[in-house]
């Protein structure tokens, strides 16, 4: 009888140790969604506005930022609208010195997880929008594909990839 008690106690202790050592069956991990990340980025960036961004002799002032779903929208003003547009259109592929920075930024900013950034550049009545998404750092990336004037890029596509000559029959 004593031997049986010892075996049962030993078995209970072994099962208890085994059960304690097992990972919990419920998944308590927390994943940040692109929507949450976009909201977080917009809230953090909004505290530093207005903010002037400069590149070479060009500058623009970001006046507001907000998030909608997985998208972060920046509104900016400039007195160099045409010069900024001309600079953006000079590239037909991403310059080599920017490719690594682009990939690093995409990781930090959540772009590789589905967050998209839209920069609206305005001067008086003129406006264009630049879209920064997962495709922005690809080898064949053409910046002109992501610059939209009056809703379309220079190739005639809107932000959703629909060509303006395409029509839909209901």
N, C-alpha and C positions, 0 to 999 in steps of 0.2 A: 504494500500500500504506500509506504514511504517512497519507494522508487517511482511509482506511478505519479505521486504528487510532484516529485522533483521533475519528472519528464513534462508534466502538464505546465508547471511553473516555467520551466526552461522554454517550452514551446510558446507560451504566452509572451515571455520576455523577448524571444526571437521575433515573433510576429509583430510585437509592439515596436521594436527597433526597426524592423523592415518597413512597417507602415510609416513610421516617423521619417525615415530616410527618403521616402518616395516624394517626388514633386507633387504639388497639389493638382487635382484633376481639373479645377476651374482655371481658365485663362484670365489672369488679372492684368495682363499687359495692356498698355495704353498706347494706341497709335494716333499720331497727329494727322488729321486729314488735310488735304490741300486747302479746304475751306477754312479750317482753323488756322492754318499757317498764314494764309492770305490776310485774315482778320488781324492776327497778331502782328504781322509786318506793317500793315496800314496803321494800326494804333501806335506802334513804336515810332514810325517815321513821322507821323502827324505832329508829334511833340517838338520836332526840329524845324517846323515850317514857319514862315517862308525860308527857303534855302536856295542859294545861288550855286549853280553847277557851271564849271568852266572847262573848256577843252580848247587848247590852242588859244586863238583870239575870240572864240565863240563863247557865249554864255546864255543861260536861261534861268529863270527863277521859278522854282516849283512852289506853287501857292496852296495846293490842297492835295490830299490823298484820301482815298476810301477804298473799301473792299466790297465786292459783291461775289458771292459764291467763292470760287477759286481764283478770282481775278483781283488784281490790285491796280487801281487807276490813279494816275498822277496828272494834275492839271498844271500847266506851266505857261509862262508869258516870256516873250523875248522881243527884242528890237532887231534881231538878226535872223528872222524867219527864213528868208531865201538862202542866206549863207549856210545856215544849219542844214537845210534841205539839200543844197548842193554838195556839202561835205558828206552827208549820208549816201548820196547817189554816186559818189566817186568810187565806191567799192562794189565789185561784182562778186567777190568772195570775202570772207572775213580775213583781215590781215593776220599774218602769222603771229605777230607779237600779241594779238588779242585772243587767239584761240585758247591758250591755256587759261588766261584770265576769265574768259567766257565760261569755260567748263567749271572752274573753281567757283565763280559767282553762281552758276546754276545750281551747284550742290548747296551752297550756303543759303541761297534765296528760295530753295524748295522748287525750283523750276523743273528739275529732273523728277519730281514727284507729282507734277501737275499744276503747279502755281503758274499763272500767266501775269505778265506786267504790261500795262498800256500807258504810254506817255503821250499826252495830248500837248502839242506845241502850238501856241496861238500868238498872233500879232494882229491886232485890230480885228478885221473880219476873216482873216486867213487862218486856216487851221489844218494841221496834219496829225496823224496818230501813228506811233511806232509800237508794234507788238513784239514782245519778247517772250518766247515760249520754248518748248523742248527742241524745236528745230533750229533755234538760233545758233547753236554751236556745231552743227553738223558740217562735214567737210564740203558739201556742195551748197552751203547756205549763201543765198544772195540777199543782202540787206534790203534791196528794193522790193522783195516779196513781202516785207513786213512794214512798209511805209504806206499809209493809206491817206489819200487826199480825196475828200468828198466820198469817203466810204470804200474806195477802190485803190489797189496798188497799180503800178505802171503796167502790169500785165493784164489788168482788167478783172482781177479777182477781189472779192470782198473778204472780210476777216474770217468768214466761215469757209472760204475756199470755193465759193460759187462764182462763176464767170458772169459778168453783167449782161452778156448776150444770151445767157441761158434763160429760158422761161419755163415755167411750170404750168401744166394743164391740170386744172382741178377736177 
